[in-house]
Amino acid sequence: SVMLQVVYFKLSGGRRLFKMSPIHHHFELKGIPEPKVIVRFWIVAAIFAILSLSTLKIR
């Protein structure tokens, strides 16, 4: 998210993609408590891990 923020800032002439970077600070500034943000990131990571494991060919 930091790299996205920097590249977008340079290409857009000073506009920001997120209110603050790293992205978890963006959600905190929007009023979402930090523990809720962390748990949601864990859930998304678990879903992606399950999806990636399901794409492996088991022989």
C-alpha positions in Angstrom: 0.0 0.0 0.0 2.9 2.3 0.6 4.3 1.8 -2.9 0.8 2.4 -4.4 0.4 5.6 -2.4 3.8 6.9 -3.5 3.3 6.0 -7.2 -0.3 7.4 -7.3 0.8 10.6 -5.5 3.6 11.2 -8.1 1.4 10.4 -11.1 -1.7 12.3 -10.0 0.1 15.5 -9.1 -0.3 15.4 -5.4 -3.6 13.5 -4.8 -3.6 10.6 -2.4 -5.0 7.1 -2.9 -5.4 6.5 0.9 -5.8 8.9 3.7 -2.7 7.5 5.3 -0.3 4.7 4.4 0.2 1.8 5.4 -3.4 0.8 4.6 -4.4 -0.2 8.2 -3.9 3.4 9.2 -6.3 4.5 6.5 -9.0 2.3 8.1 -8.2 3.7 11.6 -8.6 7.2 10.3 -12.0 6.2 8.9 -13.0 5.2 12.5 -12.6 1.5 12.4 -10.9 0.2 15.6 -7.5 -1.4 15.0 -8.4 -4.9 16.4 -11.3 -5.1 14.0 -9.0 -4.1 11.0 -6.5 -6.8 12.0 -9.1 -9.5 12.4 -10.5 -8.7 9.0 -7.1 -8.8 7.4 -6.5 -12.2 9.1 -9.9 -13.5 7.6 -9.0 -12.2 4.1 -5.5 -13.8 4.4 -7.0 -17.2 5.5 -9.5 -17.1 2.6 -6.7 -16.4 0.1 -4.6 -19.2 1.7 -7.5 -21.7 1.3 -8.0 -20.6 -2.3 -4.4 -21.0 -3.1 -4.2 -24.4 -1.5 -7.3 -25.5 -3.4 -5.6 -24.7 -6.7 -2.7 -27.1 -6.1 -2.8 -30.4 -7.9 -2.8 -33.2 -5.4 -1.4 -36.4 -7.0 
